[in-house]
Every structure is written in C-alpha cells, then in structure tokens.
C-alpha cells in the first residue's frame, strides 16, 4: 500500500513539474530539446507553430515605439495563419534593466521570450546567462542568418565567445539641433568642426553683447535685433544622460582613443580626452586654458542648466544648439515647421531647425583619419535564457527578430539608421521622405564606433559619463580640480570596481 501511494505521489509531482515548465515557457510542444523539434512548414517555406504568443520586452519608448509596433503588427499579419503572434511591451529604460534579471530568475511565467535593448550591454547579458545564442534556432527554421548582411560595427558587438547572441535592428547616435534660421539671418552657417563651432559661438556672443543679434521665437515670424538676457549659444546639459552619453565618448574617438581595451577595461584615460574636457569646461567657466589654440568672447554654456528647460530656451532663442537623441528629430522638426514655412516681415523664409551631426565636431585635428568617428549604439534582439527552455518558442522568437531586422524601413522613421545592409542600400529607403528629411543626416553609419565586447558596461560607459558630469559641475569639490584630475579619479574608480567584481 505504501509503495502504491508513493508511486501516486511521484506521478503527481512529475505532472506538476511538467506543467510548471510548460506554464513557464508559455506554450509550445516539446520542451527545450531542439533536436527533437519536428517543425512543419507552409507552402512558402515558413514554419508553422502551435498557437504561440511571444512576449517581447523593449526599451524603445515614445515616440519611436509607435513605428516599432507597426512593424511588429506586420509580423503578426504575415504569420497570422502560422500559429504565432507577438506582443511588444515598451518599458522605461531604468525599469527594463532593473527588472529583467530578477524576472527571469524568480518569475518565469511572466518573463519575456525576447528582449530588445542596447547592444552595448549584450556582452554583460551573455556572460551573465541572461540571454542565449540564437543562430541554431534560425537554422532549425530553415532561415539561417548571415552575419555579413549586417554592418560590422554593430554585429561584432552581438558576438560573445564566437556565438551570435543578438540580431541588430538599428544604429543611432546623438545629434545637435541647430537654430539654422538664427545662424543664417546673422550671416553664419551650421559648424562642422571644433574650430568652426568655437568661431560661431564667439560671433553670436559678440553680436548679442553689442545688441546686434537677430533673433525670433518659435511663436513669431518677426525678427528682432537686440540683446537677449541669459544668452548661451551652446546647450550641454549633463543632468539627463543625453549629452553625457554622446559627447565624451565621441570626443574620445575623434581624438584617437577607444572606449574599451582588449581585456574589457576602460580605454578612455588619455591626454587628448582630458584636453577636450578641459576645453568644454572652459566654455562655461569663461577661461582660456589653451589660448594659443582657442579664445572665447564669453561663456558658451550656461552653468547648471537643466534639461527640463532646454527646449524652451531653444524656442526662445536663448540657446542656438540643443542636444537630443535622434528619436526626437521628427517631433522637433514638426514643431518648428510653421516657423519654417511662413514668410518673415521681409517676405523671406528660413529653415528654422537643422540637424547637426557630431562628425569632427570635437576633433582637435579635423584632418585625422579618426576625426569623423561618432559614438554609436544599436538596438538588438536577444533570446532570453528562459525562452530557450522551450525550443519551439525559441525558434518562433528568433524568426520574429530576423523579420523585424529585415523589414525595419517603416520603423526607421522614428530616427534610426538600419543595421541590415540591404535596407541601408535599398531604393525604397532612399525614396522615403523621412530618410531624406532627417534620417540620413544623423551620421554616416559606417563612421559609428561602438562600446565593444566588454562585460564591464557600468565601469567603462557609466564612469565616463560621470567624469563628464563632474567636469561640468559647479560643486566646489569638482571646480578645484582640472579635467585631467577628474578623469583620473573616475578611471581609478572604474578599475577598482572591476577588480572587486573579479574577486567575487
């Protein structure tokens, strides 16, 4: 009798365990064994699944997630008779990165099958077991991926220990928005080098000081000539991560440096970056640390300016150059469209806002071979480790990622460049109004350089951002230091943290 009851108990436990695994993976028919998967295919050669709904987490938010969702819906439409659909959940970036590891570990039922996130974090995710290799699932679907079909700068960041852990969706970089109308009315052009940027800012400051600056606001076509209070031509807020996430990294690359070393440690503690940071500090302190190279007519940057007021200052002409992510380009161009389309009091029209990419903008030598480099980031799709517990779901998720990458044109309207070479070269993309209006102005994607394959994302990337913020801070503990001192302090902090992690 005891043996009989024991057998019943074991059977119940076994059934509960199987049900738990099935529920955790959300459907599918064969558990995690890819070799045992017997996929069926339709007349087009596309796999047929068993009523799978994929759960995808994405860091892409408004406004560009609108375009992302349109492409996802086209996937659902294409596969509507093949037993698979996808639900994309856009998340706040901070919540995404904070919640993902714990959800995969403790709440498999609600864990995502696939994640769409920043490529610079892929090596850390792969080394931590958060994501899994993807190629074998595409091979099982008879839809293999060719790494050579993608731009090398982003696909290389998707590889960990020779395995492909991500499929790139896009590439992007930060940009400056320039009040082109103000520049043109005052006889100036959008700068393309560091020296030109200094010259333009000096001229604007001098014109304003002498009450000879032509300006107009977003809500008025009428030009006025005079002096603006609190006029600082260059916006460089460091409180929100936009400027900190693009300027020091790009300045490093444009002066011959690299973000990380071969062993994954910070590569940014060098003299040229320290010099550029000191120059940027001079722009708000009103000092000339290098008078033989640059002189200043006044402060370019407002001390402790807040990102929350940047666009109002830009609209009111209190600043002429404002930095943002490319996902804001379409929105801002549309906001200023009426100002661009209407005639001023003299019957003239001016393009109010122009995109100023970062190429050569912080290079001490604009003729150097690396002067046009810009720090780049990609969005990539990866399978989660939980998803691979069910091979059928993993195949479906891999197919979704490849579909999105190869059919990304409409998503790019949100302000991104394609990672897929065929899309980049396609006549369809080149014929799009949004591509010619602003996307192609973001940068030449071949000049983008990425973080690299390092699991020390926080120490390499975040510590450099902190060094940039410290350099612009008005706190007395930082003001007394040189840019070089600050850079060395943050570099030491980064190395100490890496060493501590290695000792764990």
C-alpha distance (Angstrom), angle and dihedral (degrees) to the residues before:
residue distance angle dihedral
X1 . . .
X2 3.80 . .
X3 3.81 90.8 .
X4 3.81 89.9 49.9
X5 3.81 92.0 51.1
X6 3.79 90.1 45.6
X7 3.82 90.9 53.7
X8 3.82 90.2 49.9
X9 3.81 91.1 49.2
X10 3.81 91.7 49.6
X11 3.79 90.9 49.0
X12 3.80 91.1 51.3
X13 3.81 92.3 48.6
X14 3.78 90.7 48.3
X15 3.79 91.6 50.6
X16 3.80 91.9 48.2
X17 3.80 90.8 49.8
X18 3.80 92.7 50.8
X19 3.79 91.5 46.4
X20 3.80 90.0 49.7
X21 3.79 92.1 53.2
X22 3.79 91.4 46.1
X23 3.79 92.0 50.0
X24 3.79 92.8 45.7
X25 3.78 91.0 55.4
X26 3.80 92.9 42.3
X27 3.80 100.8 -129.9
X28 3.77 137.5 -36.3
X29 3.75 129.1 126.9
X30 3.76 113.9 -106.3
X31 3.79 116.7 35.2
X32 3.77 118.1 -127.8
X33 3.80 103.4 -36.2
X34 3.77 108.1 111.9
X35 3.81 92.5 -176.8
X36 3.81 90.1 60.1
X37 3.79 94.4 49.7
X38 3.79 112.6 115.8
X39 3.79 105.1 -165.3
X40 3.78 122.3 -169.9
X41 3.80 121.9 -147.4
X42 3.79 133.6 -151.8
X43 3.81 127.0 -131.2
X44 3.83 90.2 -83.9
X45 3.78 92.4 55.1
X46 3.81 93.7 -108.1
X47 3.81 117.8 137.7
X48 3.79 121.4 -107.2
X49 3.79 117.5 -138.9
X50 3.78 135.8 -163.3
X51 3.80 104.8 -107.7
X52 3.81 99.0 -62.8
X53 3.81 123.9 174.7
X54 3.79 110.3 -165.4
X55 3.78 120.2 -146.5
X56 3.81 111.9 -146.7
X57 3.79 125.6 -175.1
X58 3.80 116.5 -155.6
X59 3.81 133.9 -172.6
X60 3.80 90.0 -157.2
X61 3.79 109.0 108.7
X62 3.78 137.2 171.4
X63 2.93 132.6 -1.3
X64 3.82 99.3 13.6
X65 3.81 96.7 42.1
X66 3.81 86.7 74.0
X67 3.80 88.7 67.0
X68 3.80 92.3 41.1
X69 3.80 90.4 55.6
X70 3.80 91.2 51.5
X71 3.80 90.8 58.7
X72 3.81 90.3 45.2
X73 3.79 89.0 53.4
X74 3.80 89.7 51.9
X75 3.82 87.1 56.0
X76 3.80 89.7 51.8
X77 3.78 90.4 49.1
X78 3.80 93.7 48.5
X79 3.81 93.1 49.4
X80 3.82 97.8 35.2
X81 3.81 91.5 118.1
X82 3.81 95.0 40.1
X83 3.79 100.2 73.4
X84 3.80 99.9 -107.1
X85 3.78 136.8 98.5
X86 3.77 135.2 162.8
X87 3.79 135.6 -134.8
X88 3.81 114.7 -159.8
X89 3.77 117.5 -155.6
X90 3.81 115.4 -162.5
X91 3.78 112.7 -150.0
X92 3.77 138.1 -172.2
X93 3.80 106.7 -95.6
X94 3.79 94.6 -123.1
X95 3.81 92.9 48.8
X96 3.79 91.5 46.2
X97 3.79 95.9 56.1
X98 3.78 93.6 39.1
X99 3.82 96.3 47.8
X100 3.79 102.3 39.7
X101 3.84 101.7 76.3
X102 3.80 94.7 43.3
X103 3.81 93.8 45.4
X104 3.79 92.3 51.9
X105 3.77 89.7 48.7
X106 3.81 102.5 43.0
X107 3.81 108.9 16.7
X108 3.79 108.9 41.0
X109 3.79 92.2 158.5
X110 3.81 90.5 66.9
X111 3.79 97.4 31.1
X112 3.81 118.5 121.1
X113 3.79 121.7 -106.4
X114 3.76 91.2 -148.6
X115 3.79 136.3 15.0
X116 3.80 130.6 -151.9
X117 3.79 109.9 -156.5
X118 3.82 145.4 132.5
X119 3.79 115.5 -52.1
X120 3.81 93.0 -138.3
X121 3.82 88.8 72.8
X122 3.80 96.3 50.5
X123 3.80 98.2 94.6
X124 3.79 91.0 52.4
X125 3.81 91.6 48.1
X126 3.81 91.9 47.9
X127 3.80 94.4 46.6
X128 3.81 89.5 49.0
X129 3.81 94.8 51.5
X130 3.80 93.2 -116.5
X131 3.80 93.4 123.3
X132 3.81 133.6 30.6
X133 3.84 138.6 -143.1
X134 3.79 112.1 -83.5
X135 3.82 110.4 -167.9
X136 3.80 98.7 84.6
X137 3.80 91.5 57.8
X138 3.80 91.5 54.9
X139 3.78 89.9 48.5
X140 3.81 89.2 53.0
X141 3.81 88.2 53.7
X142 3.82 90.1 52.1
X143 3.80 87.7 -117.7
X144 3.82 104.8 106.4
X145 3.78 122.3 -175.2
X146 3.80 124.8 -125.4
X147 3.80 111.2 -149.1
X148 3.80 89.4 -154.8
X149 3.81 89.3 67.2
X150 3.81 89.3 73.4
X151 3.79 133.0 69.0
X152 3.81 106.7 -90.5
X153 3.81 96.5 -130.9
X154 3.80 93.8 63.0
X155 3.82 101.6 30.7
X156 3.81 90.2 54.5
X157 3.80 88.9 58.1
X158 3.82 88.6 55.3
X159 3.81 93.6 62.3
X160 3.79 124.3 91.0
X161 3.81 120.6 178.1
X162 3.82 89.3 -14.5
X163 3.82 92.9 -57.1
X164 3.80 122.1 113.9
X165 3.80 109.9 -121.6
X166 3.78 100.0 169.6
X167 3.80 144.3 36.6
X168 3.82 111.4 -144.7
X169 3.78 119.9 -127.8
X170 3.80 101.4 -179.2
X171 3.79 150.3 -21.9
X172 3.78 126.0 -128.9
X173 3.79 144.7 167.9
X174 3.77 137.9 -167.2
X175 3.80 118.9 -93.9
X176 3.76 140.0 -165.9
X177 3.79 120.0 -120.8
X178 3.81 109.7 -143.1
X179 3.81 127.5 -158.8
X180 3.77 90.6 -127.4
X181 3.81 92.5 177.1
X182 3.81 91.7 58.8
X183 3.78 92.1 47.0
X184 3.80 93.8 48.3
X185 3.81 94.3 44.9
X186 3.81 88.8 53.0
X187 3.81 93.1 48.4
X188 3.81 95.9 -103.5
X189 3.81 136.8 121.4
X190 3.79 134.0 -142.8
X191 3.84 105.1 -84.6
X192 3.79 120.6 -118.7
X193 3.84 101.9 -176.5
X194 3.79 137.8 41.0
X195 3.81 92.6 -105.2
X196 3.80 91.5 49.3
X197 3.81 90.2 49.6
X198 3.80 90.9 52.5
X199 3.81 91.8 46.4
X200 3.81 93.6 49.6
X201 3.80 93.2 47.8
X202 3.81 91.4 47.8
X203 3.80 91.3 50.8
X204 3.80 93.1 48.6
X205 3.80 91.8 49.0
X206 3.80 92.1 49.0
X207 3.80 92.9 47.9
X208 3.79 90.9 49.9
X209 3.80 93.8 46.7
X210 3.81 89.6 52.5
X211 3.84 92.2 46.9
X212 3.79 90.2 -115.5
X213 3.81 100.0 113.3
X214 3.79 117.0 123.4
X215 3.81 110.5 -142.8
X216 3.79 142.3 158.8
X217 3.79 134.3 -177.5
X218 3.79 131.1 -123.0
X219 3.80 91.2 -103.0
X220 3.80 98.0 49.7
X221 3.80 134.8 58.2
X222 3.80 90.4 -163.7
X223 3.77 117.5 105.5
X224 3.79 121.3 -139.1
X225 3.77 128.1 -166.0
X226 3.76 118.9 -147.3
X227 3.79 144.4 69.1
X228 3.79 128.1 -41.2
X229 3.78 120.6 -151.6
X230 3.80 115.9 -129.0
X231 3.79 92.4 16.9
X232 3.81 114.1 169.4
X233 3.80 112.9 162.0
X234 3.80 98.5 -156.2
X235 3.79 123.2 60.6
X236 3.80 115.2 -154.2
X237 3.80 108.2 157.9
X238 3.77 113.8 178.4
X239 3.81 100.6 -172.5
X240 3.82 99.8 84.6
X241 3.80 106.9 42.5
X242 3.81 98.9 -114.5
X243 3.80 98.7 102.8
X244 3.80 91.5 31.8
X245 3.78 90.4 52.9
X246 3.80 96.2 53.9
X247 3.81 114.7 19.7
X248 3.83 105.1 59.7
X249 3.80 91.3 39.1
X250 3.81 92.6 50.5
X251 3.81 92.4 43.1
X252 3.80 88.8 53.6
X253 3.81 93.4 51.4
X254 3.81 94.8 43.9
X255 3.79 89.6 56.9
X256 3.79 98.1 50.5
X257 3.80 101.1 -89.3
X258 3.79 133.0 121.9
X259 3.77 132.0 -141.9
X260 3.79 97.4 -127.8
X261 3.78 139.0 17.6
X262 3.80 127.0 -124.3
X263 3.81 90.0 -92.3
X264 3.81 93.1 51.0
X265 3.79 99.5 -102.6
X266 3.83 127.1 127.8
X267 3.79 113.2 -70.8
X268 3.78 96.9 -174.6
X269 3.82 104.7 89.5
X270 3.80 97.0 104.6
X271 3.79 138.7 126.0
X272 3.80 98.4 -113.3
X273 3.80 93.7 55.5
X274 3.80 90.2 46.9
X275 3.80 88.5 53.3
X276 3.80 93.5 50.1
X277 3.80 91.2 48.0
X278 3.80 89.6 50.8
X279 3.81 89.9 51.1
X280 3.81 90.2 51.0
X281 3.80 89.5 48.8
X282 3.81 88.8 52.8
X283 3.80 88.3 57.4
X284 3.79 92.2 69.6
X285 3.80 99.3 28.4
X286 3.80 92.5 51.7
X287 3.80 92.5 -130.5
X288 3.80 132.0 132.7
X289 3.78 108.9 -138.0
X290 3.81 90.1 167.7
X291 3.84 104.9 33.6
X292 3.79 92.8 165.6
X293 3.81 89.3 62.7
X294 3.81 106.8 28.1
X295 3.78 137.2 19.5
X296 3.78 125.3 -175.0
X297 3.78 132.6 -146.6
X298 3.79 91.2 -155.5
X299 3.79 142.9 -42.6
X300 3.80 113.8 -34.9
X301 3.81 95.2 -169.8
X302 3.79 129.3 50.5
X303 3.79 113.1 -124.3
X304 3.81 114.1 -109.7
X305 3.80 92.9 -6.9
X306 3.80 111.4 176.9
X307 3.77 124.8 -128.8
X308 3.80 89.5 -136.3
X309 3.82 90.0 69.5
X310 3.81 98.5 37.8
X311 3.79 98.7 97.9
X312 3.79 93.1 45.7
X313 3.80 90.1 52.1
X314 3.80 88.8 47.6
X315 3.81 91.4 50.7
X316 3.82 91.8 47.0
X317 3.81 92.0 47.7
X318 3.81 94.6 -116.5
X319 3.79 86.5 125.8
X320 3.80 128.8 27.5
X321 3.81 102.0 -165.5
X322 3.82 120.9 48.9
X323 3.81 125.4 178.7
X324 3.79 124.5 -141.2
X325 3.76 142.4 144.3
X326 3.82 117.2 -82.0
X327 3.80 90.9 -111.7
X328 3.82 87.4 76.6
X329 3.81 95.7 54.4
X330 3.79 99.1 91.7
X331 3.81 92.6 44.8
X332 3.80 94.3 50.1
X333 3.79 95.3 43.8
X334 3.79 88.5 52.4
X335 3.81 91.7 49.0
X336 3.80 90.4 55.8
X337 3.81 96.0 38.6
X338 3.80 94.9 98.5
X339 3.79 90.4 51.5
X340 3.81 89.1 51.4
X341 3.80 95.5 46.1
X342 3.80 100.1 48.9
X343 3.79 126.4 78.0
X344 3.79 120.3 -115.3
X345 3.82 124.5 -131.6
X346 3.81 90.0 -77.0
X347 3.79 94.7 50.6
X348 3.83 94.3 -105.2
X349 3.79 129.8 130.3
X350 3.80 125.9 -146.6
X351 3.78 129.9 -170.5
X352 3.80 97.2 -117.6
X353 3.81 100.2 -157.0
X354 3.77 131.3 27.9
X355 3.80 131.1 -178.4
X356 3.80 114.7 -114.4
X357 3.79 111.7 -165.5
X358 3.79 120.8 -152.4
X359 3.80 98.0 -118.1
X360 3.86 110.3 133.9
X361 3.80 90.6 -12.1
X362 3.82 94.8 122.1
X363 3.81 100.5 26.5
X364 3.81 115.1 123.5
X365 3.80 87.1 -155.7
X366 3.83 110.0 35.0
X367 3.81 90.4 -171.1
X368 3.81 94.2 60.1
X369 3.80 117.2 113.0
X370 3.81 91.1 -117.6
X371 3.82 97.4 44.0
X372 3.80 94.3 100.8
X373 3.80 95.5 53.4
X374 3.79 117.8 121.2
X375 3.78 127.7 -168.5
X376 3.77 108.3 -107.7
X377 3.78 138.2 -166.0
X378 3.78 130.3 -167.4
X379 3.77 134.0 -156.6
X380 3.80 111.1 -131.1
X381 3.80 137.4 -176.5
X382 3.81 119.4 -130.4
X383 3.78 134.9 178.4
X384 3.78 113.9 -120.1
X385 3.78 119.4 -128.4
X386 3.81 89.1 -117.7
X387 3.80 92.3 56.9
X388 3.80 91.9 55.6
X389 3.81 89.2 62.1
X390 3.80 83.7 80.9
X391 3.80 112.5 46.1
X392 3.79 95.7 -161.3
X393 3.80 92.0 54.7
X394 3.79 90.4 46.5
X395 3.81 91.0 53.2
X396 3.81 90.8 49.0
X397 3.81 91.9 48.8
X398 3.81 92.1 48.3
X399 3.80 90.5 51.0
X400 3.81 89.4 50.9
X401 3.82 92.4 52.4
X402 3.79 93.3 49.9
X403 3.80 91.8 46.1
X404 3.81 91.5 52.3
X405 3.79 93.0 48.9
X406 3.79 94.8 48.0
X407 3.82 93.9 44.3
X408 3.79 99.8 41.3
X409 3.82 100.8 121.1
X410 3.80 97.1 106.8
X411 3.81 91.1 44.6
X412 3.81 90.3 57.2
X413 3.80 89.9 70.1
X414 3.80 85.6 81.1
X415 3.82 89.6 71.8
X416 3.79 107.9 -82.6
X417 3.78 139.0 121.1
X418 3.81 119.7 -130.4
X419 3.79 121.1 -106.0
X420 3.81 90.8 -158.9
X421 3.81 109.2 88.7
X422 3.80 96.1 -147.6
X423 3.79 90.9 55.7
X424 3.80 91.9 48.2
X425 3.82 91.1 52.5
X426 3.80 96.3 40.7
X427 3.79 123.0 118.4
X428 3.79 88.3 -141.0
X429 3.80 91.2 64.5
X430 3.80 93.6 42.6
X431 3.80 90.2 53.3
X432 3.80 93.6 55.0
X433 3.80 116.4 108.3
X434 3.81 92.6 -140.0
X435 3.80 91.3 53.3
X436 3.80 93.6 54.2
X437 3.78 93.9 37.5
X438 3.79 97.3 54.9
X439 3.82 120.5 -31.7
X440 3.79 96.2 78.5
X441 3.82 89.1 49.2
X442 3.81 93.5 61.9
X443 3.80 91.0 82.4
X444 3.77 143.8 -68.8
X445 3.83 100.3 -75.9
X446 3.80 91.5 -144.6
X447 3.82 89.3 64.8
X448 3.80 93.5 57.7
X449 3.78 115.8 109.6
X450 3.78 120.4 -164.9
X451 3.79 136.2 -147.1
X452 3.79 93.4 -99.2
X453 3.78 135.2 -134.7
X454 3.77 102.0 -45.5
X455 3.77 128.9 134.0
X456 3.82 88.6 -156.4
X457 3.79 94.3 83.5
X458 3.79 96.0 147.1
X459 3.79 94.8 47.0
X460 3.81 95.5 44.5
X461 3.80 102.1 37.6
X462 3.79 108.2 21.7
X463 3.80 95.3 44.5
X464 3.81 91.0 54.5
X465 3.80 89.3 50.6
X466 3.79 88.5 51.5
X467 3.80 91.1 50.3
X468 3.80 89.2 54.3
X469 3.81 91.7 49.6
X470 3.80 92.0 47.2
X471 3.79 89.2 50.8
X472 3.82 92.0 57.4
X473 3.79 95.8 38.9
X474 3.80 120.0 114.1
X475 3.80 92.2 -151.3
X476 3.79 109.9 126.2
X477 3.81 92.5 -126.3
X478 3.81 89.2 63.6
X479 3.81 101.7 32.2
X480 3.80 90.3 64.7
X481 3.81 91.0 57.1
X482 3.78 130.0 77.2
X483 3.79 120.9 -123.3
X484 3.79 88.0 -107.6
X485 3.82 91.1 54.5
X486 3.80 91.0 50.9
X487 3.79 93.1 47.5
X488 3.80 91.8 50.3
X489 3.81 92.0 48.9
X490 3.80 92.7 52.5
X491 3.79 91.1 44.3
X492 3.80 90.5 54.9
X493 3.81 90.6 47.5
X494 3.80 89.8 52.7
X495 3.81 94.1 49.1
X496 3.81 92.0 46.7
X497 3.80 90.7 52.1
X498 3.81 92.3 49.1
X499 3.79 90.5 49.2
X500 3.80 91.3 49.6
X501 3.81 91.2 50.5
X502 3.79 91.3 50.1
X503 3.81 90.4 53.1
X504 3.81 92.9 55.3
